[in-house]
C-alpha cells in the first residue's frame, strides 16, 4: 500500500519554529491594570499619608524668672504724667509755626506767633495816650508852682494890710484846685502807663512758648488758621498749636482687680514687657496706688515707674507688668531668660518633654527643658524661642514633618 506523502508532511514537527505568543488584547489589559493600581495607590497615599493635620496654635511669650516669684500680672499703657496741648491766651490768626512732630523743644522756646497787626496799633495808641497824660501833668505842675508862689506873696501882703482876706483866700483856693487837678492827672497818667503794659502783655501773648521741655507729638495748627483758647467758631477755629510731652515723666498705668490689690505695695519691684518688644524685660517699680476704686470695673489704678528710661518707650504703648514677691529671695538664683507656653502644649515621651513647633505649616517635634508652672502656663528654659508657633493640645496622630491646617475659631 502506497503512503500518502502529503499526509506525512502534515504530521511533521518544525523544531526551528518560534513559540506561540500571547494575543495583543491580553497585553493591553495588563498595562491598564498596572496603571490603575498605581493611581489607586497614589490617591490612597494623598488621602491618608499627606492629609494636613488640623491643629490650634499659640505663640511662646518671653518670661524672666529667677530673681523673685510673680504674685500678680496686670496689663496697662505707657502714659506721660506731664503732657500739654499748648494754645495762645488770646484769639487770633496764626502767623508762623516753628515746630514739627518729633522735634525736641526747651522750656520757653517759641512754638508759634499770631498776627500782631491790631495789637501793635493798640499798643501805639496807648503809648500816645500815656505821653499826652504826662504832658498835661507837667503843665499842671508848672501852674501849681506859680500859684504856690503867688499864695506866699499874698500871705506877706496880707500881713502888711495890702490885700484883703478875700483876695488871699482866692490865692489859696487856686493852689488847692491846681493840687487836686495835679492829683487827678497823676492818677490818669498811671492808668495810661498801666494800659501800655497791658497792651505790651497782649503783644507778648501773641507769641506761643513751650511751658516745659519735651517732645512735640502733634502739630495742630498751620499759618493762616484761627486759634482760640476756648472752643469757638465751629470746626474753623483751632484750640491748640501743638501737644508736648515731657518724656522724663513716662510711666505705666495698670488696673488691678480690687480682689488682688492686697498683693501690691509701694516701691514694690516689678517687671514690665512692652507689647512692641516682647523679648525685652524692663525693670520697674510701683510708684503709688491711687487711693480710689472704679466701681464699674472693680479695679484700682496703680502707677508703675521705670528704673531707667529708654527712647524705645513711647506714650500709649501697651505693656504687661509682673508684680514680684518681695518676700522671695532676690539673690538666691541668677535671673534667667525663658519663654512661657500653655501647659497643654507640652507632652512627654521617653522620659522627656516635647512640643510640636510649626514652621511654614510643617510640624517639628522639639525637645524642651521646662521650669516652673503656674496659672496654666509652663516655663520653657530651652528649645523654644519667643514668638515661635507651637501646637496646643497635641494628639498622637501628629507626625514629624507633617503638614498642618490651623483650626478656624
Buried (B, 14 or more C-beta within 10 A) or exposed (E): EEEEEEEEEEEEEEEEEEEEEEEEEEEEEEEEEEEEEEEEEEEEEEEEEEEEBEBBBBEBBBBBBBBBBBBBBBEBBBBBBBBBEBBBEBBBBBBEBBBEEEBEBEEEBBBBBBBBEEBBEBBEEBBEBBBEBBEBBEEBBEBBEEBBEBBEEBEEBBEEEEBEEEEBEBBBEBBEEBBEBBEEBBEBBEEBBEBBEEBBEBBEBBBBBBBBBBBBBEBBBEEEBBBBEEEEEEEEBBBBBBBBBBBEBBBBBBBBEBEBBEEBEEEBBBBBBBEEBBBBBBBBBBBEBEEEBEEEEEBBBBBBBBEEBEEEBBBEBEBBBBBBBBEBEEEEEEEEEBBBBBBBBBBEEEEEBBBBBBEEEEBBBBEBEBBBEEEEBBBBBEBBEBEBBBBBEBEEEBEEEBBBEBEEE
